[in-house]
Amino acid sequence: MLVAGFGAGTINALIGSGTLITFPALLAVGYSPIVANVSNNLGLVPGAASSAVGYREELRGRRGQLLRYAPATAIGSAIGAILLLTLPEAAFEVIVPILIAISLVLVILQPRLSAWVAARRTEHRPEGGKVLLGGIFATGIYGGYFGAAQGILLFGILASSLDQDLREVNAVRAVLAGVANAVAAVIFVFAAEVAWLAVLLIAIGSTAGGLFGAKIGRRLSDAVLRAVVVVVGLAAIAQLLL
């Protein structure tokens, strides 16, 4: 779990989808899907905070932007977390393999998504509009409910709507994904069963991974990281279905 947390923190700092590392690991050691999802969410919060620290240079001057976007993420995440706790566990077990499969498709298509984003970045939109806020809100719901590849969705929405350096966009993306995790985590602490040992191990690993991903991880091969995510995502689908 410690190693899985490090891998998830690293990948989350880079682009998102770290849940596809830790969620299958939690299933593999015997936790139920709901407990695994809740514990995973809590454990990844410190990693989101450490990646924000790692991106502090890119975040300079972005306070107003974050204050504008964070409420949409927070409200959406709260709704997603409540849906997770109120819908039957059987529904989660049916929905999550589909969500993981969609996430894997997004991971595989991420290079093409980036190329599409680059092709669209012609119109000057410093803060985005209502469509952008709506997209952030929707990804917040997804993040509160499950969250795998939420970062990829956020990156695509932000980068295609804002005329900013992509490193700055990615830093904003990392903070908003962290906000979604944190809001859901607060709800889960009071309303859900939590595997605290797993949370602790993932938190330690993801904190180190978040710093590594933000500062050094850009040097790692995107193809290798993408392959790892796809493999563990397929393992998660197999674990849930079998």
MARMIBA-608731 format. One line per 4 residues: for each residue x negated, y negated, z of N, C-alpha, C. Coordinates in steps of 0.02 Angstrom, whole numbers, plus 32768, in hexadecimal, padded with zeros to 4 digits. Each point is the difference from the previous one (the first is absolute). Example, Ala and Ser with C-alpha at 12.3 -4.5 7.8 and 13.67 -1.06 7.14 Angstrom:
2
7D6C/811C/8186/802D/7FC5/8000/7FD3/7FC4/8000  8012/7FCB/7FDC/7FD6/7FC5/8003/8027/7FC9/8025
END
This chain:
242
7FD7/803C/8000/8029/7FC4/8000/7FD5/7FC2/8000  7FC7/8003/8021/7FD3/7FC7/8002/7FE5/7FF1/7FBA  7FEB/8034/7FDC/7FE7/7FF8/7FBC/8037/7FE9/7FD1  803C/801D/8009/8038/7FEB/7FD6/8011/7FB7/800C
7FFC/7FEA/803F/800D/7FBA/8010/7FCD/7FD3/7FDF  7FC1/8014/8000/7FCC/7FD8/7FDF/800E/7FFB/7FB5  8011/8038/7FE1/800F/7FFF/7FB9/803C/7FD5/7FEF  8033/8005/802A/803D/7FD8/7FF4/7FF1/7FB6/8009
7FDA/7FEE/8035/7FEF/7FBA/800B/7FD8/7FE4/7FC6  7FD2/8027/7FE5/7FD7/7FEB/7FC8/802B/7FF3/7FC2  802A/8031/7FEF/8029/7FFA/7FC4/8034/7FC9/8008  801C/7FF9/803C/8031/7FCA/800B/7FE0/7FBC/7FF5
7FC1/7FF8/8016/7FDE/7FC0/7FF7/7FF2/7FF3/7FB6  7FF4/8035/7FDA/7FF1/7FF9/7FBA/803E/7FEF/7FD7  8035/8027/8008/803B/7FF5/7FD7/8040/8019/8020  7FFC/802B/8033/803C/801D/801E/8007/8049/7FEC
802D/8023/8020/800F/8047/7FF7/7FDB/802D/8030  7FE2/7FE4/8035/7FDD/8028/8032/802D/8032/8024  8041/7FF2/8002/802F/802F/801F/7FFC/8044/7FDE  7FEE/8002/7FC0/7FFB/803F/7FDD/7FC4/8029/8018
7FD6/7FE4/802A/7FCA/8025/8021/8017/8019/8045  8019/7FD2/8028/8010/8011/8046/8041/8027/8008  8032/7FF2/7FD8/8040/8023/8007/7FF9/804B/7FF4  7FDE/8016/7FCA/7FF6/8048/7FF8/7FD7/801F/8038
7FCF/7FDA/801A/7FD7/801A/8037/802B/800C/803E  802E/7FD2/800E/802D/8009/8039/802E/803B/7FF7  8019/8009/7FC3/8029/803B/7FF2/7FD8/8040/8009  7FC0/7FFE/7FEA/7FD7/803C/8001/7FF2/8018/8047
7FFD/7FD2/8030/7FF2/8015/8045/8041/800E/8027  8039/7FFE/7FDD/803D/801A/801E/8035/7FCF/8016  7FF7/7FBF/7FF3/8034/7FD0/8013/803A/8001/7FCE  803C/7FF3/8019/803A/7FFC/7FD3/7FF9/7FC2/7FD4
8022/7FFE/7FC7/7FF9/7FC7/7FD2/800F/7FBD/8020  8035/7FFC/8029/8012/7FC0/801F/7FCA/7FEA/8031  7FEB/802D/802C/7FCC/7FEF/8031/7FBF/7FEE/7FDC  7FF0/8025/7FCB/7FC4/7FF1/7FD9/8003/7FBB/7FE1
803A/7FED/7FE5/8007/7FBF/7FE0/7FFB/7FC8/8033  8022/8008/8039/7FFE/7FCD/8034/7FBA/7FF8/801C  7FDF/8037/8010/7FBD/7FFE/801D/7FCD/7FE3/7FCE  8009/8012/7FC2/7FD4/7FE6/7FCB/8006/7FB4/7FFC
803E/7FE8/8002/800B/7FB7/7FFC/7FDC/7FDC/8039  8008/801A/803D/7FE1/7FE0/803A/7FB4/8002/7FFB  7FE5/8038/7FEB/7FB8/8007/7FFD/7FDE/7FD4/7FCC  8025/7FEE/7FCC/7FE2/7FD8/7FCB/8002/7FB4/800D
8025/7FEB/8034/8004/7FB8/800F/7FBB/7FE2/800F  7FD6/801E/802B/7FBD/7FE2/800C/7FD6/7FFD/7FC1  8008/8031/7FD4/7FDB/7FFE/7FC1/8013/7FC5/7FD5  8041/7FEF/8000/8016/7FC5/7FDA/7FE2/7FC1/801D
7FFC/7FFD/8043/7FE3/7FC5/8020/7FB6/7FFA/7FF0  7FDB/8038/8000/7FB8/7FFD/7FF2/7FF3/7FEE/7FB8  802B/8017/7FD2/7FF6/7FEE/7FBA/800D/7FB6/7FF5  8030/7FE3/8026/800C/7FB8/7FFC/7FC2/7FDA/8017
7FE0/8018/8035/7FC1/7FE1/8016/7FCC/8005/7FCA  7FFC/8039/7FDF/7FCF/8009/7FCA/800D/7FD2/7FC5  8040/7FED/7FF5/8012/7FD4/7FC9/8006/7FB7/8015  7FE3/7FEE/8039/800C/7FBD/801B/7FE9/7FC9/7FD1
7FCC/800B/7FD9/7FEA/7FCD/7FD1/8034/7FF4/7FC9  801C/8038/7FE7/8033/7FFA/7FCB/8041/7FE2/801B  800B/8004/8042/803E/7FE8/801D/7FFD/7FB6/8015  7FC6/7FE2/7FFA/7FFA/7FB9/8012/8030/7FD6/7FD5
8026/7FD5/8021/802F/7FD5/7FDC/8041/8022/7FEC  800B/803E/8016/803D/8025/7FED/8033/8004/8038  7FF6/7FDA/8035/802E/8004/8039/8047/7FEF/7FED  8009/7FC9/7FDB/8044/7FEC/7FEC/8021/8035/7FD5
7FDA/801D/7FD4/801A/8034/7FD4/8016/803D/8029  7FD6/8013/802F/8012/803A/802A/803D/7FF2/802A  8006/7FC3/801B/803B/7FEF/8028/803F/8000/7FD5  7FF9/7FF3/7FC0/8039/8000/7FD3/8016/8048/7FF0
7FD0/802D/7FF7/8010/8044/7FEB/800D/8031/8039  7FDF/7FF5/8039/8003/8030/8036/8047/800E/801A  802C/7FCD/8006/8044/800F/8018/8025/8030/7FD3  7FF8/7FFA/7FBE/8022/802E/7FD3/7FE7/8048/800A
7FBE/8007/800A/7FE4/8042/800D/8019/801B/8043  8000/7FD6/8033/8014/8016/8043/8048/8016/8003  802D/7FD9/7FE3/8048/8011/8000/800B/8042/7FDA  7FE0/8005/7FC6/8007/803D/7FD8/7FE6/803C/8026
7FC6/7FF9/8021/7FE4/8038/8025/802D/8016/8039  801D/7FD0/8022/802E/8011/8037/803B/8029/7FE6  801B/7FEC/7FC7/8038/8025/7FE2/7FE9/8047/7FEE  7FC5/8006/7FE2/7FE6/8042/7FEE/7FF6/802D/803C
7FE5/7FE4/8036/7FF4/8027/803C/8042/8018/801F  8032/7FD4/8000/8042/8013/801B/8020/8036/7FD5  7FF8/7FFC/7FBD/8019/8034/7FD5/7FDE/8043/800F  7FBF/7FFE/800C/7FDC/803E/8010/801C/8021/803F
8011/7FD8/8032/8016/801A/8040/804A/8012/8001  8027/7FE5/7FD3/8048/800C/8000/8016/8035/7FCD  7FDD/8005/7FC9/8011/8034/7FCF/7FEB/8044/801B  8023/8035/7FEF/7FEE/8043/8018/7FBA/8014/7FE9
7FDD/8027/802A/7FBD/8017/7FEE/8001/8029/7FC0  8037/8023/7FF4/8006/8026/7FC2/7FFC/7FD3/7FC3  801D/7FC4/8006/7FFD/7FD0/7FC9/7FB8/7FEA/7FF4  7FDB/7FF4/8036/7FBA/7FEC/7FFA/7FD8/8036/7FDD
800C/8040/8012/7FDA/8037/7FE3/800F/8007/7FB6  803B/7FEA/7FEA/8011/8002/7FB9/7FE2/7FC3/7FDC  8006/7FC6/8020/7FEC/7FC1/7FE0/7FB5/7FF9/7FFB  7FDB/8015/8034/7FB8/7FF2/8003/7FD8/8022/7FC8
800D/8040/7FEF/7FDB/801B/7FC7/8009/7FD8/7FC0  803D/7FE5/7FF7/800C/7FD6/7FC5/7FD8/7FBF/8005  8000/7FE2/803C/7FD9/7FC2/8009/7FB5/800C/7FF6  7FE8/8039/801A/7FB9/8010/7FF6/7FF0/8009/7FB6
802D/8022/7FDC/7FF4/800B/7FB9/7FFE/7FBD/7FDB  802E/7FD3/8011/8000/7FBD/7FE2/7FBF/7FDC/8011  7FEB/8007/803F/7FC2/7FE0/8015/7FC4/801A/7FD9  7FFF/8041/7FF4/7FC8/801D/7FDA/8000/7FE6/7FB8
803A/7FF8/7FE4/8004/7FE4/7FBC/7FE4/7FB9/8000  8011/7FD9/8034/7FE7/7FBC/8005/7FB3/8000/8008  7FE7/802E/8029/7FB7/8005/8009/7FDE/8010/7FBE  801B/8030/7FDB/7FE3/8013/7FC0/8003/7FC7/7FCD
8038/7FDB/8001/8009/7FCA/7FD0/7FE2/7FBE/8016  7FE0/7FFE/803B/7FE6/7FC1/801A/7FD2/7FDB/7FD0  7FD2/8023/7FDB/7FD7/7FDA/7FD0/802A/7FDE/7FCA  8033/8023/7FE8/802B/7FE1/7FCD/8029/7FC7/801E
8015/8009/8040/8023/7FCA/8022/7FD4/7FC2/8005  7FC1/800A/8011/7FD1/7FC8/8006/7FF7/7FDE/7FBD  7FFC/8028/7FCA/7FF9/7FE3/7FBD/803E/7FD8/7FED  803A/801B/8012/803F/7FDC/7FF1/8003/7FBF/8026
7FEA/8002/8040/7FFE/7FC4/802A/7FD3/7FCC/7FE1  7FC5/8015/7FE9/7FD0/7FD1/7FE2/801E/7FE0/7FC2  8025/8027/7FD9/801E/7FE5/7FC3/8037/7FCD/800E  8020/8006/803A/8037/7FD2/8011/7FE9/7FC1/8022
7FC2/7FFD/8015/7FE9/7FC8/802A/7FEF/7FC3/7FD6  8034/7FE4/7FE2/7FF6/7FC6/7FD5/8026/7FC3/801B  8038/800C/8020/8029/7FCA/801A/7FEC/7FED/8046  7FF9/7FBE/800E/7FEA/7FEA/8042/803B/8001/8031
7FFD/802D/8030/8035/8006/8032/7FDF/8004/8044  7FF0/7FC8/801F/7FD8/8001/803D/8020/8024/803B  8042/7FFF/8006/8020/801E/803A/8034/8034/7FEE  800C/800A/7FBF/8034/8030/7FED/8045/7FE3/800B
8034/8027/7FF6/8044/7FE8/8009/802B/8032/8025  8042/7FFC/7FF6/802E/802B/8023/7FF7/8049/7FEB  7FEF/800A/7FC1/7FF5/8045/7FE9/7FC6/8020/8025  7FCA/7FD9/800A/7FC7/8019/8026/8014/8011/8048
8024/7FD3/8020/8016/800D/8045/802D/803E/8003  802B/8008/7FCE/802A/803B/7FFE/7FD7/8040/7FF9  7FCC/7FFD/7FD6/7FD5/803A/7FF8/7FDA/8010/8040  7FE8/7FCD/8023/7FDD/800A/803F/802F/801F/8034
803E/7FE7/8001/8032/801B/802E/800D/804A/7FF2  8008/8012/7FC0/800D/8046/7FEE/7FC6/802E/8012  7FC3/7FE8/7FF4/7FC7/802A/8013/7FF9/8005/804C  8019/7FCE/8023/8002/8003/804A/802D/8039/8017
803B/8007/7FE1/802D/8037/8011/7FDD/8043/7FF4  7FE1/8005/7FC7/7FDC/803E/7FEF/7FC8/800D/8033  7FDC/7FCB/8013/7FC9/8008/802F/8018/8015/8045  8039/7FE6/8016/801B/8013/8041/801A/8047/8001
8018/8017/7FC7/801C/8044/7FFD/7FCA/8035/7FF7  7FD1/7FF3/7FD2/7FCB/8031/7FF5/7FBD/7FDE/7FF3  7FF9/7FDA/7FCA/7FC6/7FD4/7FF9/7FC9/8017/7FD2  7FFE/8040/7FEB/7FCB/8015/7FD4/8004/7FD9/7FBE
7FC7/7FE4/7FEB/7FFA/7FD8/7FC3/8025/7FBE/8004  8016/7FEC/803D/801D/7FBE/8007/7FCF/7FCA/7FE9  7FC0/800A/8010/7FCE/7FCF/7FED/7FFB/7FF7/7FB5  8007/8037/7FDA/7FFC/7FFC/7FB7/803B/7FD8/7FE6
803C/800E/801B/803B/7FDA/7FEB/7FF8/7FB6/8011  7FE8/7FF1/803C/7FF6/7FBB/8014/7FCE/7FDD/7FD3  7FC9/8023/7FF2/7FCC/7FE2/7FD6/801C/7FEE/7FBB  8026/802E/7FE3/801C/7FF3/7FBE/8030/7FC5/8001
802B/7FFC/8033/8030/7FC9/8006/7FDD/7FBE/800A  7FCF/7FFE/802E/7FDD/7FC1/800F/7FD5/7FEA/7FC6  7FD9/802E/7FE4/7FD0/7FEE/7FCD/8022/7FE9/7FBF  803B/801C/7FF2/8023/7FEC/7FC3/8028/7FC0/800A
8005/7FE8/803E/8029/7FC5/800E/7FD6/7FC3/8014  7FC1/800B/8013/7FD6/7FCA/801A/7FC3/7FF5/7FD4  7FED/7FC2/7FF9/7FC3/7FEF/7FDB/7FC7/7FF6/8031  7FE6/8038/8019/7FC9/7FFF/8031/7FCD/8035/7FED
7FC4/7FF7/801C/7FCD/8033/7FF9/801B/8043/801B  7FF2/8036/7FDD/801C/8041/8014/7FE7/8016/8044  7FC4/7FEB/8013/7FE7/8012/8042/802A/7FDE/8036  8014/7FC2/7FF3/802C/7FDD/802F/8044/8020/8003
801A/8014/7FC5/8040/8022/7FFE/7FFD/8041/8028  7FC9/8025/7FF8/7FFA/803F/8024/7FFB/7FF5/804B  7FE1/7FCA/8015/7FFC/7FF0/8047/8045/7FF0/801C  8027/7FD9/7FDB/8045/7FF1/8014/8029/8040/8003
7FF6/802B/7FCE/8022/8041/7FFF/7FF1/8029/803E  7FC0/8001/8014/7FEC/8027/803B/8021/7FE6/803F  8005/7FBE/8007/8020/7FE3/803C/804A/8010/8001  8022/7FF8/7FC7/8048/800D/7FFF/8010/804A/800D
7FD7/802D/7FE5/800A/8047/800F/7FF6/800D/804A  7FD0/7FDD/801E/7FF5/8007/8048/803A/7FE7/8028  801F/7FC9/7FEA/803B/7FE5/8022/8038/8034/7FFF  800A/801F/7FC5/8035/8033/7FFB/7FF2/803A/8030
7FC2/8016/8004/7FEE/8035/802E/800D/7FEC/8048  7FEB/7FC3/8012/8006/7FE9/8045/8048/7FF9/8016  802B/7FE4/7FD6/8046/7FF8/8012/8021/8044/800A  7FF4/802E/7FD2/801D/8043/8007/7FE4/8021/803F
7FC0/7FF5/800F/7FE0/801F/803A/8023/7FEB/8041  8011/7FBF/8005/8021/7FE8/803D/8043/8024/800A  8025/8009/7FCA/8040/8024/8005/7FF5/8048/8014  7FCE/8020/7FE1/7FF4/8047/800D/7FEA/800D/8049
7FDA/7FD2/801C/7FE8/8009/8045/803B/8007/8030  8035/7FDB/7FF4/8038/8000/802E/8038/8031/7FEC  7FFF/8018/7FC2/803A/8026/7FEA/7FF1/8043/7FE0  7FC1/8015/7FFF/7FEF/803E/7FDD/7FCE/8029/8028
7FFE/8041/7FF0/7FCE/802C/801E/7FBC/7FF4/7FDF  7FCC/7FF7/8028/7FBE/7FEF/7FE7/7FCD/8033/8018  7FD3/8016/7FD4/7FC8/802B/8013/7FC4/7FD3/800F  7FF8/7FEE/803F/7FD1/7FCB/8012/7FB7/8013/7FF5
7FED/803F/8008/7FBB/8014/7FF2/7FEF/7FF5/7FB6  802E/8015/7FD6/7FF6/7FF6/7FB8/7FFC/7FB5/7FEF  802B/7FD9/8020/7FFE/7FB7/7FF6/7FBB/7FE4/8012  7FE6/8015/803A/7FBF/7FE7/8016/7FC9/8012/7FCF
7FFF/803E/7FE9/7FCB/8016/7FD3/8005/7FDB/7FBD  803D/7FFA/7FE5/8009/7FDC/7FC1/7FED/7FB6/8009  8013/7FE3/8039/7FF1/7FB9/800C/7FB4/7FF4/8000  7FDB/802B/8022/7FB7/7FF8/8002/7FE3/8006/7FBA
8015/8035/7FDC/7FE7/800B/7FBD/8014/7FC8/7FD0  803E/7FEB/8003/8018/7FCD/7FD1/7FE1/7FBC/800D  7FF0/7FF1/803F/7FDF/7FC0/8010/7FBC/7FFD/7FDE  7FD9/8036/8007/7FBF/8003/7FDE/8008/8000/7FB5
8032/8026/7FE8/800C/8004/7FB8/8016/7FBD/7FE2  8028/7FDA/8026/8017/7FC0/7FE7/7FC6/7FD0/7FF5  7FD1/7FFF/802E/7FC4/7FD6/7FF8/7FD6/8018/7FC6  7FF8/8042/7FFC/7FD8/801C/7FCA/801F/7FF2/7FBC
8042/800A/7FFB/8021/7FF5/7FC0/7FFE/7FB7/7FEA  8007/7FD2/802F/8000/7FB9/7FEE/7FBB/7FE6/7FEE  7FCC/801A/8021/7FBD/7FE4/7FF6/7FD4/8029/7FD0  8007/8042/8003/7FD2/802B/7FDA/8026/802A/7FCC
803E/800D/800E/8025/802F/7FD6/8007/7FEC/7FB8  7FF8/7FC0/7FEF/8005/7FEB/7FBB/7FCA/8021/7FD5  7FCB/8019/801E/7FCA/8020/7FDB/800F/8049/7FF0  8032/801C/8021/8010/8046/7FF4/8025/8008/7FBE
7FFB/803B/7FE5/8021/800E/7FC0/804B/8002/8008  8023/7FD8/7FD9/8049/8000/8001/801B/8045/7FEC  7FDE/801F/7FCF/8017/8041/7FE8/7FFE/8035/8037  7FCB/7FFF/8028/7FF9/8030/8037/8037/7FF5/8034
800A/7FC1/8014/8034/7FF1/8031/8045/8014/7FE7  800C/7FF2/7FC0/8041/8011/7FE3/800A/804B/8000  7FCC/8025/7FEF/8004/8049/7FFE/800F/801D/8045  7FDF/7FE4/8034/800C/8017/8044/8049/7FF5/8014
8019/7FC5/7FF1/8045/7FF0/8012/8031/802F/7FDD  7FF5/800D/7FC0/802C/802D/7FDB/7FFF/8046/801D  7FC5/8019/8011/7FFA/8044/801B/8025/8006/8042  7FF5/7FD1/802E/8021/8005/8041/804B/7FF3/7FFA
8013/7FD7/7FD0/8047/7FF4/7FF5/8024/803F/7FE8  7FE0/8024/7FD2/801D/803F/7FE9/8003/8033/803A  7FCC/7FFE/802B/8001/802C/803A/803A/7FF0/802E  800F/7FBF/8007/8038/7FEC/802B/8042/8018/7FE4
8008/7FFA/7FBE/803E/8018/7FE1/8008/804B/800A  7FC9/8025/7FF6/8002/8048/8009/8010/8012/8049  7FE3/7FDB/802F/800C/800D/8047/8049/7FF6/8012  801E/7FCA/7FE5/8045/7FF1/800F/8030/8033/7FE0
7FF1/8012/7FC2/802D/802D/7FDC/7FFA/8048/8019  7FC5/8013/8018/7FF6/8045/8015/800C/800A/804A
END
